[in-house]
Amino acid sequence: MMKSCSRMKKNGTKSPSPTALLPKSPTGIQGLDEITGGGLPRGRPTLVCGGAGCGKTLLAAEFLVRGAVEFGEPGVLMAFEETEAELKANVASLGFDLAGLVRRKKIVVDYVHIDPGEFQESGDYDLEGLFVRLGHAIDSVKAKRVVLDTLEALFAGLRNEAIVRAELRRLFRWLKDKGVTAIITAERGRENLTRHGLEEYVSDCVILLDHRVNDQIATRHLRVVKYRGALHGTNEFPFLIGAEGLSVLPITSLALNHKVSTERIATGVSRLDAMLGGQGFFRGSSILLTGTSGTGKTIIAANFAQAACRRGERVLFFSFEESPNQIIRNMHSIGLRLEPLIKRGLLQFHSARPSLYGLEMHLATMFREIATFKPSVVIIDPITSLMDAGTDSECKGMVTRLIDYLKAGQVTSLFTSLTQGGHALAQSESAMSSLMDAWILLQDFEGNGERNRVLYVLKARGMKHSNQIREFLISDRGIDVVDAYIGPSGVLTGSARAAQNSLEKAALLAGQQEAAQLKREVDRKRAALERQIGDLRSDYEGEALELRRIAEQVGTRTFVLGTERAASGRLRGADAKVAARSRGRARNGNGHS
Amino acid sequence: MKTKTAKRRVSVSPRRPATLWQLRLYVMDETPKSQTALANLKEICESHLKGRYRITVIDLLTHPQLAKGDQILAIPTVVRRLPNPVRTIIGDLSDTARVLVGLDLRAAD
């Protein structure tokens, strides 16, 4: 205890120094360096504890292998439980070439065999042999990293616990003096972190691994219990052991500080683009496509994928319900040819059954696929299938992390979501929808003995979007979005819309015919009127002619009468000429009437 | 460490086959513990295996690479290389009874 106290004191005086000065050794393990803020404490031992089969040895082995391969730090693996051959085989399953590294003198594996049945203890001893072996191994490759895999085997192998404890204390001190970054693994105890209280000796960094089964699905968790002198994520993080080693998935690294793009990308359906302010979605946004089964979610997703491929972008299509070949065949039926895009390497499918493994494994697989394929667009069809693989909060956490990851890489993501009949909005997407930038709802309209599809934009952050319901038709030429009939009798789709259209057409035609008839009538009336006017005019002209003739007759007669009177007056006397002329004119007038 | 000296002497013991006991004592530097162990080992061998044994002392300070071969962990350690099977005793051999059990000598006497 004296020794440990003095060391604690020493560390205690160190801890006030700025954390930035604490040198760290990157593990190269995905996510772990983020949680620990750069890796394990350099030159100090780290305790990794956990129950059986939770991945302690693999974590330690990955630390060594990555150290040797990626960071140029040779390592020593001292194994107490597995032989060198077993270890090589075990880590080979993670794609680590331990045997090759051993051949190239980058890593030394020393298997320490302790079997209490094979030796007797007699009198006092120390574990200098262990030190010698370790020291020799470290010196032979100039190792910077050391792994002691389950040092606790010493407790099982040696009867004199007092000696073991004293020697362990000396060992950790010795490792520090050597300046190697060490991982010591230990079995988890019932009450303590480790069965034999190793945490007492390793006070710099303690990592706890856990393997839990919820709903028949096992998930591994990692927690940094202690990290002296450094800030670290204190939460429990799910991690997995995949084909390329461990990956820890920090949920809370979510910092909401992604770059945002104002670039818009087309949806592949021009009318849908038009509904979204004419330009489609924002690049790097997350899009949710909700609908009951058979509403055409996959088709819209495939259209979106094709549009992206046409722009020369890469698309990664995660399918959790259909096999790639099935999707290709089905899309072919609506005139969407996906094989050429796959051949050109622009489109890649990744299909997996949701129940194949746990949510975390799915997420990690997706992360890995995304990291290797580097797509611009990711489609997940449907996200709801994954929801069944975990609890609600886990799912939300997973979607959050996925969206976070995609947004950080400016990857546009489209999630389809299957809702169970009834009211589509009342489904559990409320949890997910808040994470989404755009939400398009696909719906069935039943009536008139048929089922028709409509879509509308429920939300589209940061852009003007149409508030109208559109009907969309799926034909062998693809998707066509048409205006649904929205009138006093509600929304009409399909044949009802067609019927309504023809009704309106008929009404229009009838109106036109009526107008034409009216015009003909008016024309006829005007013709009749004009004919009447013509008759009247000819009557009038006849009478006027008569009048002129009569007037002429009267004039002639008067003249003749006057001439006759003058002649008779001349006969009566010339003296009466003047008087007679004036009188006679008046008399003649009277006499004539 | 291994010498081909003609130390092989035929034992006349009727119960035990005539074998030379090859013992290795692993030590680390000339520490008191190592000295004690060597002294104890010699004493036990003299009294039980007189003339039929050979002790090789291996100092890991000068030959650290030899520790791996015999799976040496503790110091001092005695390894009985011959006769078979290999047997190991750790400690300064102060508990003679345990050493005899460990070396399987109890039965002989």
Interface residues (C-beta under 8 A of the other chain):
Chain A: D110 V112 H113 I114 E118 F119 Q120 E121 S122 G123 D124 Y125 D126 L127 E128 G129 L130 V132 R133 G135 H136 L154 G157 L158
Chain B: Y26 M28 K33 T36 A37 N40 L60 L61 P64 Q65 A67 K68 Q71 I72 L73 A74 I75 P76 T77 R87 T88 I89 I90 G91 D92 L93 S94 D95 T96 R98 V99 V101 G102
